[in-house]
Amino acid sequence: MDVHIMHIKGLFADRRCVNLAAVLTVQTLPGRGCSHLFMLQCEDPLFFLWIGRGWCSEYRFIEEYSEMLEWIKIKLWGWLEMRKWVLSGILATEETYLSHLEALLLPMKPLKAAATTSQPVLTVAQIETIFFKVPELYEIHKDFYDALLPRVQQWSHHQRVGDLFQKLAGQLGVYRAFLDNYELAVETAEKCCQANAQFAEISENLKVRSPKDCKETAKTSLEALLYKPVDRVTRSTLVLHDLLKHTPTSHPDHPLLLDALRISQNFLSSINEETTPRRQSMTVKKGENRQLLKDSFMVELVEGARKLRHVFLFTDLLLCAKLKKQIGGKNQQYDSKWYIPLTELTFQGPEEADPLTVPQVPDEELDAIKVKISHLRSEIQKEKRANKGSKVIDRLRKKLCEQESLLLLMSPSMPLRLYNKNNGKSYSFLISSDYERAEWREIIIEQHKKCLKATSLTSMELQMLTSSCLKLQTVHHIPLSTNKDEDESSGLYGFLNVIVHSASGLKQSLNLYCTLEVDSFGFFSNKAKTRVYRYTTEPKWNEEFEIELEGSQTLRLLCYEKSYNKTKQNKEDGDGTDPDPHDSIEVKLSMKFTSREFSLKRTPTRKPMGVFGVKISSVTKRERSKVPYIVRQCLEEIERRGMEEVGIYRVSGVATDIQALKTAFDTNNKDVSVMMSEMDVNAIAGTLKLYFRELPEPLFTDELYPNFTGGITLSDSVAKESCMLNLLLSLPEPNLVTFLFLLDHLKRVAEKESVNKMSLHNLATVFGPTLLRPAEKDSKIPTNPTQPISMGDSWSQEVMAQVQVLLYFLQLETIPTPDSKRQSILFSTEV
């Protein structure tokens, strides 16, 4: 079972990590399926949020530590049971690792036998260098696996395993020997492949067996297998951390696991200190030392076309390279595209230079690619469960790789422009994360200050430097799911509600705002932005954002100062500038994660009166109106002053304002109109969305929902229009009238797209799931809570279908309705 961790990173202007006042820990807990315990400390008290999968949902405010301890005792049985699940996961990864080592050892025996003949493939010395310490590693892990397996199979809460992990940690010396020889082993294997075609064929077609219940094998390369022990040893502390989380301090295993963790951490620290400078540096002429500072895959904009590049920043220059396609089993190679000496590099070109025009990819196209990715992932999982042949899975993986690569190319839109002062050339990259763009700018600026001598490379030196990038690179793979290991965490799927409360620690008054970024589909993107809090040392935003997580593992918080002096800011950097880097800032957060199956739940209210959580027919009947009062009031206020608000309906309002309006409408407060006139328009938009989201049945009804999602897939346009309009007119009258009332408003919002940036598709994305999402019982989410929910499940495709249904009606010029209903909409004074 995967343990999903969502990290929180606080960043400020110069992008240094800072300590946040809100500390978040996410732990996977037992139960039927995967559960998460969030421990969030925001001032006093401790706030616990327990979200179970399919069996409970508890919110606990714990004032005293004694109460906390008592509550933990109740849940303690779960922690102990979780030890078994963690150990079962360790067994699974050990089995996979052993299969990799077996595949690595498989050619060693015949190669050794051939070495003593008249036609050797490799010499004995070459074989011993390439496969150095691999047999010993296999024996160590085979013994560990054979000892751990029966203990897990004969499980009890008193079962001890700490001695096995302590013994395994004590044998890390073998890994030290392997790592010391690793570069030589890879280099020797590469030279042997170039010199011997037979060995090249062998090294590119090694077979790794699948788990015991499957006879299929997968092909991989010798170089990839040699990297497995390196990867395995760097993860050793993560495994022990996971196990310690679910081992009570009173358990006999706890001190043994702590000792194993201490040994592993000391080992990794010593390895990092010894290998990092050696791996990242190379000798250049006159004895100077060139080091690699940073590298990553980026999208370059070349004559309007997007190209995937690997960018390397050295201590004296920046190199842009292209990864060549592998042909005929050859090893990967880089092709140099250009380089800029750091002494000649600047971010600001001539003043007369034209601003960069970034070709924007329509949201519809990006969403279509995501749907294809979801479908392909689902198909791969189905084929694996059916134990189909590897050829089918390989073909699907190839298609998945193509779609993920396309998304990686098409998504970034933030420009990073570089200029070469020497030749006047400019180069443009597109980045999806403002944090990553700022990180690149900062490290380049810092190194630029240190770099005093200009660098000039001959064609031979440039070729040698480019070739060395394969060994120096720290980012080995394009961020695609097809490049991840099978046992790697898939992240969290669902919704994260984040409230950005306030900030403190500023030494001078600033115009401060924050942005939030999360990772999904292999890259980071900006998901939310607070309003600017004007000229203060203690901004208090209290803004809530709902962020959709799609396999996410990291949340980034960035703080900016709003610059109102346009002469000081770069045109391509937006309106944020760096405050004083010496300021130490603390940002207070609250957050709540809702897994996908819980996000689908519509719960009717138990209150006899009110409007939230009450059937729309009941509300309109009580009010004697065609459209609920809350809908009319909210739309009227938004039409009055929110039609040109940038990101209206997409930008979240202040959480406390939304709750205040909810209470006012529920209690029929007569002053609600006055309250709305004094509130931020985004809070009013948020209140309207919350009303539709909390309806016990969606506006499009549970009964007709499958028909709407089926009708939108019809290929014949005439049949589709007939089907969709007939379905729409089949809605109960309060639902239909309310929807048409809202639809006209949304179309008017989209007419202001040039100002508010809200297209019909953006509005459909916001309102589609809100208006159509069925109640939990009608959802297509698997009811078996032991089945993990992944991006491949039907959920994401359902969401896209909901967006498409609403978009279809938004794009229709007119909706012909019967005269009686049209009159009730247009002429009734009760609306």
VENWO-V684995 format. One record per pair of residues at least 6 apart in sequence whose C-alpha atoms are under 6 Angstrom apart, sorted by the first residue. I is the first residue (numbers start at 0). J is the second residue. If there is no record, write none. Layout:
# VENWO-V684995
<<I & J> <I & J>>
This chain:
# VENWO-V684995
<<0 & 88> <1 & 488> <2 & 27> <3 & 490> <4 & 25> <5 & 552> <5 & 553> <6 & 553> <7 & 554> <8 & 555> <9 & 16> <9 & 17> <9 & 556> <10 & 16> <10 & 556> <10 & 557> <11 & 557> <11 & 558> <12 & 559> <12 & 577> <12 & 578> <13 & 580> <19 & 585> <19 & 586> <20 & 585> <20 & 587> <21 & 40> <21 & 41> <21 & 587> <21 & 588> <22 & 39> <22 & 40> <23 & 38> <23 & 39> <24 & 37> <24 & 38> <25 & 36> <25 & 37> <26 & 35> <26 & 36> <27 & 34> <27 & 35> <28 & 34> <28 & 35> <29 & 77> <29 & 81> <31 & 785> <32 & 52> <32 & 784> <32 & 785> <34 & 50> <34 & 51> <34 & 52> <35 & 50> <36 & 49> <37 & 47> <37 & 48> <38 & 47> <39 & 46> <44 & 62> <45 & 61> <46 & 60> <47 & 59> <48 & 58> <49 & 57> <50 & 56> <53 & 784> <78 & 245> <82 & 245> <102 & 206> <102 & 207> <113 & 119> <114 & 122> <128 & 184> <129 & 184> <132 & 177> <159 & 252> <161 & 252> <161 & 255> <161 & 256> <165 & 259> <168 & 259> <192 & 198> <192 & 199> <202 & 220> <202 & 221> <203 & 220> <203 & 328> <204 & 218> <204 & 219> <204 & 220> <205 & 218> <205 & 219> <205 & 220> <206 & 216> <206 & 217> <206 & 218> <207 & 216> <207 & 217> <208 & 216> <209 & 215> <209 & 216> <278 & 471> <279 & 290> <279 & 291> <279 & 471> <280 & 289> <280 & 290> <281 & 289> <282 & 288> <289 & 314> <290 & 313> <290 & 314> <291 & 313> <292 & 312> <292 & 313> <293 & 312> <294 & 310> <294 & 311> <295 & 309> <295 & 310> <295 & 474> <296 & 308> <296 & 309> <297 & 307> <297 & 308> <298 & 306> <298 & 307> <298 & 308> <298 & 428> <298 & 429> <299 & 305> <299 & 306> <299 & 427> <299 & 428> <300 & 427> <300 & 428> <308 & 320> <308 & 321> <309 & 320> <310 & 318> <310 & 319> <311 & 317> <311 & 318> <315 & 341> <316 & 339> <316 & 340> <316 & 341> <317 & 338> <317 & 339> <318 & 338> <319 & 336> <319 & 337> <320 & 334> <320 & 335> <320 & 336> <321 & 333> <321 & 334> <322 & 333> <323 & 332> <323 & 333> <325 & 331> <340 & 454> <341 & 447> <342 & 453> <343 & 419> <343 & 420> <343 & 421> <344 & 418> <344 & 419> <345 & 418> <346 & 417> <346 & 418> <348 & 418> <373 & 790> <373 & 791> <374 & 791> <376 & 791> <377 & 791> <377 & 792> <379 & 392> <411 & 429> <411 & 430> <411 & 431> <412 & 429> <412 & 430> <412 & 431> <413 & 429> <413 & 430> <413 & 431> <414 & 428> <414 & 429> <415 & 427> <415 & 428> <416 & 426> <416 & 427> <417 & 425> <417 & 426> <418 & 424> <418 & 425> <431 & 524> <432 & 523> <432 & 524> <478 & 521> <479 & 521> <489 & 550> <490 & 550> <490 & 551> <490 & 552> <491 & 550> <491 & 551> <492 & 548> <492 & 549> <492 & 550> <493 & 547> <493 & 548> <493 & 593> <493 & 594> <493 & 595> <494 & 546> <494 & 547> <494 & 548> <494 & 592> <494 & 593> <495 & 545> <495 & 546> <495 & 591> <495 & 592> <496 & 544> <496 & 545> <496 & 590> <496 & 591> <497 & 543> <497 & 544> <497 & 589> <497 & 590> <498 & 542> <498 & 543> <498 & 588> <498 & 589> <499 & 541> <499 & 542> <499 & 588> <500 & 539> <500 & 540> <500 & 541> <500 & 587> <500 & 588> <501 & 538> <501 & 539> <501 & 540> <501 & 586> <501 & 587> <502 & 537> <502 & 538> <502 & 585> <502 & 586> <503 & 537> <503 & 584> <503 & 585> <504 & 583> <504 & 584> <505 & 536> <505 & 582> <507 & 536> <508 & 534> <508 & 535> <508 & 536> <509 & 534> <509 & 535> <510 & 532> <510 & 533> <510 & 534> <510 & 560> <510 & 561> <511 & 531> <511 & 532> <511 & 559> <511 & 560> <511 & 561> <512 & 529> <512 & 530> <512 & 531> <512 & 558> <512 & 559> <513 & 528> <513 & 529> <513 & 557> <513 & 558> <514 & 527> <514 & 528> <514 & 556> <514 & 557> <515 & 525> <515 & 526> <515 & 527> <515 & 555> <515 & 556> <516 & 524> <516 & 525> <516 & 526> <516 & 554> <516 & 555> <517 & 523> <517 & 524> <517 & 553> <517 & 554> <518 & 551> <519 & 549> <519 & 550> <519 & 551> <532 & 538> <541 & 653> <542 & 653> <542 & 654> <543 & 653> <543 & 654> <544 & 651> <559 & 575> <560 & 575> <560 & 576> <560 & 578> <561 & 574> <561 & 575> <562 & 574> <562 & 575> <599 & 775> <600 & 774> <600 & 775> <601 & 695> <601 & 774> <602 & 695> <603 & 612> <603 & 695> <604 & 612> <609 & 665> <610 & 665> <611 & 690> <612 & 693> <612 & 694> <612 & 695> <616 & 733> <619 & 625> <619 & 627> <624 & 829> <624 & 830> <625 & 733> <625 & 830> <626 & 737> <626 & 830> <641 & 680> <642 & 748> <643 & 754> <643 & 755> <644 & 755> <645 & 755> <645 & 756> <646 & 755> <648 & 684> <652 & 681> <652 & 682> <652 & 685> <653 & 682> <657 & 682> <657 & 686> <692 & 769> <697 & 770> <697 & 771> <698 & 734> <698 & 770> <699 & 771> <701 & 773> <708 & 800> <713 & 719> <749 & 757> <749 & 758> <749 & 759> <752 & 758> <763 & 802> <763 & 805> <763 & 806> <764 & 802> <767 & 801> <767 & 802> <767 & 805> <768 & 801>>
